[in-house]
Each structure stands twice: as C-alpha cells, then as structure tokens.
Amino acid sequence: MSILELLLLLLLAAICGSIGAALAGHSSRGCITSIVLGFIGALIGGYLSRQLGISDIFYIRSIPVIWSIVGAALFVAVINMLSGGKRR
C-alpha cells in the first residue's frame, strides 16, 4: 500500500465518519475522531450487511461506503444513548 492509497483510505474514513456522526445528531470533534468513526463504521456496517444479506452498491477501494456511514451513525447513536445523549 502506497502513501497515496493510505491517505485516500484515511480521507474516505473521515468523510464516512463525519457523515455518520452528523446523521446521528452529533458533531464530530475532529479529524482523528471522524477517521476512527469511519473505520468502526466500516466494521459494523460490513458485519450488518453480511448478516442481513444486503450488499453495498457503492464501493471505493473495496470499502462499502454506504454501510460505513450506516455503521458510524449506529455506533454514534449507541454511544450517545449510553452517555446520556449530550449534543453540542
């Protein structure tokens, strides 16, 4: 994996994480948080898509973009529920 591919992966994770957090009603605190949310969202979303038998229609570099956003939104929603739902 080249540096350019790694930067693309990090950018994609940041975008998916930011969109997922915004959908869940939480503004992300920074780039690193968005990247982490994007990666966690990809894991959760990928798991959900396999369990439900639904494939993603939009992949970038083998990352299921739609399911990454859905997974990040679900993860942020659960974290908000567990932490009392503080919004800023």
NUMI-205355 format. One record per residue (C-alpha): chain; residue in three letters; x, y, z; residue number from 0. Coordinates in Angstrom, 2 decimals. Each point is the difference from the previous one (the first is absolute). Layout:
N
ATOM   chain   resn        c1        c2        c3   resi
ATOM       A    ALA         X         Y         Z    NUM
...
END
This chain:
88
ATOM   chain   resn        c1        c2        c3   resi
ATOM       A    MET      0.00      0.00      0.00      0
ATOM       A    SER      1.45      3.31     -1.04      1
ATOM       A    ILE     -0.17      3.25      1.92      2
ATOM       A    LEU     -2.57      1.35     -2.45      3
ATOM       A    GLU     -2.27     -3.02      0.53      4
ATOM       A    LEU      0.31      0.36      3.77      5
ATOM       A    LEU     -0.90      3.69     -0.17      6
ATOM       A    LEU     -3.00     -0.83     -2.19      7
ATOM       A    LEU     -1.12     -2.63      2.50      8
ATOM       A    LEU      0.33      2.44      2.91      9
ATOM       A    LEU     -1.87      2.70     -1.91     10
ATOM       A    LEU     -2.79     -2.40     -0.89     11
ATOM       A    ALA     -0.27     -1.17      3.62     12
ATOM       A    ALA     -0.13      3.63      1.19     13
ATOM       A    ILE     -2.78      0.85     -2.45     14
ATOM       A    CYS     -2.05     -3.09      0.87     15
ATOM       A    GLY      0.51      0.60      3.72     16
ATOM       A    SER     -1.00      3.65     -0.24     17
ATOM       A    ILE     -3.15     -0.77     -1.98     18
ATOM       A    GLY     -0.94     -2.82      2.39     19
ATOM       A    ALA      0.51      2.22      3.05     20
ATOM       A    ALA     -2.05      2.79     -1.57     21
ATOM       A    LEU     -2.84     -2.43     -0.78     22
ATOM       A    ALA      0.01     -1.15      3.62     23
ATOM       A    GLY     -0.27      3.60      1.18     24
ATOM       A    HIS      3.53      0.42      1.28     25
ATOM       A    SER      2.60      2.36     -1.34     26
ATOM       A    SER      3.36     -1.67     -0.09     27
ATOM       A    ARG      2.79      1.52      2.04     28
ATOM       A    GLY      2.72     -0.28     -2.59     29
ATOM       A    CYS      1.66     -1.80     -2.85     30
ATOM       A    ILE      1.40     -2.86      2.08     31
ATOM       A    THR     -3.42     -0.65      1.56     32
ATOM       A    SER     -1.59     -0.05     -3.46     33
ATOM       A    ILE      2.62     -2.44     -1.29     34
ATOM       A    VAL     -0.54     -2.33      2.96     35
ATOM       A    LEU     -3.78      0.22     -0.45     36
ATOM       A    GLY      0.42     -0.80     -3.68     37
ATOM       A    PHE      2.06     -3.12      0.69     38
ATOM       A    ILE     -2.33     -1.19      2.77     39
ATOM       A    GLY     -2.95      0.76     -2.26     40
ATOM       A    ALA      1.54     -2.11     -2.76     41
ATOM       A    LEU      0.38     -2.92      2.39     42
ATOM       A    ILE     -3.54      0.31      1.38     43
ATOM       A    GLY     -1.54      0.69     -3.38     44
ATOM       A    GLY      1.83     -2.89     -1.64     45
ATOM       A    TYR     -1.16     -2.35      2.74     46
ATOM       A    LEU     -3.60      1.20     -0.33     47
ATOM       A    SER      0.01     -0.32     -3.78     48
ATOM       A    ARG      1.26     -3.59      0.24     49
ATOM       A    GLN     -2.59     -0.90      2.65     50
ATOM       A    LEU     -2.86      1.56     -1.95     51
ATOM       A    GLY      1.23     -1.33     -3.35     52
ATOM       A    ILE     -0.05      3.46     -1.57     53
ATOM       A    SER      2.96      1.12     -2.05     54
ATOM       A    ASP      1.15      3.57     -0.42     55
ATOM       A    ILE     -0.37      1.64     -3.37     56
ATOM       A    PHE      2.77      2.56      0.41     57
ATOM       A    TYR      3.55     -1.17      0.73     58
ATOM       A    ILE      3.19      2.04      0.02     59
ATOM       A    ARG      3.19     -2.07      0.22     60
ATOM       A    SER     -2.00     -2.98      1.34     61
ATOM       A    ILE     -1.58      2.09      2.78     62
ATOM       A    PRO     -3.81     -0.12      0.14     63
ATOM       A    VAL     -0.70      3.72      0.24     64
ATOM       A    ILE     -3.73     -0.08      0.76     65
ATOM       A    TRP      0.36     -2.70      2.65     66
ATOM       A    SER      2.94      1.88      1.54     67
ATOM       A    ILE     -2.20      3.06      0.43     68
ATOM       A    VAL     -2.87     -2.09      1.41     69
ATOM       A    GLY      2.37     -1.77      2.40     70
ATOM       A    ALA      1.53      3.27      1.18     71
ATOM       A    ALA     -3.46      1.51      0.56     72
ATOM       A    LEU     -1.09     -3.05      2.00     73
ATOM       A    PHE      3.19      0.03      2.05     74
ATOM       A    VAL     -0.36      3.72      0.83     75
ATOM       A    ALA     -3.69     -0.47      0.85     76
ATOM       A    VAL      0.83     -2.82      2.42     77
ATOM       A    ILE      2.81      2.02      1.58     78
ATOM       A    ASN     -2.36      2.98      0.39     79
ATOM       A    MET     -2.62     -2.23      1.64     80
ATOM       A    LEU      2.50     -1.50      2.41     81
ATOM       A    SER      1.58      3.33      0.92     82
ATOM       A    GLY     -3.24      1.85      0.60     83
ATOM       A    GLY     -0.46      1.42     -3.47     84
ATOM       A    LYS      1.93      3.26      0.34     85
ATOM       A    ARG     -0.09      2.00     -3.20     86
ATOM       A    ARG      2.16      2.95     -0.85     87
END
